[in-house]
Each structure stands twice: as C-alpha cells, then as structure tokens.
C-alpha cells in the first residue's frame, strides 16, 4: 500500500493480532488457510529479540532503531538476531546496527516509475480520513537495478513458499491482480480497481458517518470515562515528553532549525519552564544530563542545552529520536502497548561542559 501509510496498515491486515473474523474473510478470499497465532508488536518484538526468540528480522522500510524506544536495548536486540534484512529507499542508522548477518535490499520509492511486465504500475494509500487514492511515481529510478517492494515480496514468497497457493510472479506483473485479491479478501474494497481510478479515489465504509450507525450492541455511541493516572513526583523529578521539530518528518531530519520554537542550529536541547530554571539556578544554554527512572531502572543521556520555554512547571520536552534512549522499553499504555514517550519521569544534573549564560 505504499510507504508512510500507517492509517491503511490495519485496514489491509498489517497487524500482529488480527481478529478471527478478519482472518476468516481473508481465507475466504484467498482460498487457503492462514496462520492463526498472533505475532509481536514493536515492544514485544524487541523483547523477543533480546530473549533470543527471533532468528530473522525483516523490515519493510522505516528506521526501526531510531523510531523505537530505549535505543540501547533496541540495539542489543537487533545484534542478537541471526539475520536482519532492510528493504529501503535510502540509508539510515538502522543499517549500521544489525544482526549477525545483514542484508540491505534497495527498493523503488513512491516518487519513482515502477515498470513491470504489465506496464507502469501504481500503489494505493489511505489517508487519515479513510480516503483511498492512487500513488504513481513519475521520476526515473535512481538505478536500473532497483525493484519495487511488491516485486521483492513476491520473489521472496516464490522462493520460500513456492506456487502452491498463489502465482506470485503473475500477481506482481500487474498490481491490478493484487488489488483484485484484496477486493475479495477485505471489507470495503468492492470494485477496487475501478473506484481507485476515479478522481480522488474512494472512501472506505464508515458506519457512523454514512448511516449514523455504531458497531456496538446497542447500535449507539458509547462514552467511557477513565480515572486520571497518578502524577505524583518526587521534588527533584520532572516529566519529559519527546516531540518533533519543524524541519523533521518522522525520523528524517531535514535541517537543524525549528521555526516552531525559535531553535536554530542545534537539536540536543531540553525545553524547560523558565521559573523551574530560575529556582534551580540554571541558565539558558547550560548543559545538563538527563536520567530517566522507571521501576528502579535508570537510563542516562548527557549534554543537553537548556532552553527556557512556555511549558508547564515540572515538564520538559526534547526532540525525537535523540531522546528515545530515555524512554523505558516496558513503560507502555495499558491496551495499545505503545511506549509512554509523553510521560518519562526524569531527574537532571549539571554537566561539566557548559555552564550557560544569563538571558
């Protein structure tokens, strides 16, 4: 479905724990049984690698090492794997921290022409509003040796699984054939190849929007309330959140300037309430070390420049992915198991390198 398409991942089953009904529909459309055992989410995958339960790590795009929490633990996990494989449009830090053996499989980006036996191809992407649209590259490929992600997956499947259930080479010759399989196997993709060629594509079903219908036992929307978490801290503790700069998209840093916050030429900065700084006798651009605390564990990152900022007292902010090393691997949300990157309990200490200046 294309890179940078998180919204569409679960729609098409890119999920470690799909529902039974989803698997049943996929099996009906494909005509053969699928594995029923659930896989790992990101946090559990890292732990499984640390525990030696993963032989092969196959990454479709992205920058796993830099995007994940607890950078040091993630690096140890990757090095504990027998084979790591990266399908990539460009190099990043994840290519430097590998398993015992490593492969980089360069692939076409979505901006590049994807020419297969059946002609010029396109993929589809889903935006945050559930709109499915075409995405077709127009630029010459960076190399004649580059292959598309679909081609790479098809050839791997052909080599490992054979052609018992699917003719992989036939499918990848024309992506319309893949979309026909998706139409048979997924909810909401009727007339897929026809509708996606319309201007602006098509909208996926949304019962509350389309018919004011809610998929609940009562057929009505349900409101829930949750108790607030315990936010008590020790007098010397702060809560750190990670965030992105203006010149940044995910883990890709395009520049060192953040026009949102008036920071230029530097990223290893720590935003802090000005009164908190005064109360501790700290100055602007003073260098500090950060220590995060979780369940008796500590993680330390050194040499951050303090920047006074309009942020509530007791709170801190630093850039992602530089501050990811402070995010505890197992500090996660209860249901989603998502790392608590907006709630990292920290203490600060002065570094020896820079004593700052008055401002």
PyMOL commands that set and color helices and strands:
alter all, ss='L'
color gray80, all
select helices_A, chain A and resi 6-12+20-30+42-50+64-67+71-79+93-95+149-161+168-173+175-185+192-195+207-211+274-279+322-326
alter helices_A, ss='H'
color red, helices_A
select strands_A, chain A and resi 56-60+83-88+101-106+115-116+119-120+123-126+131-135+202-203+238-243+248-249+252-253+269-273+284-294+297-309+315-319+344-357
alter strands_A, ss='S'
color yellow, strands_A
deselect
rebuild
show_as cartoon
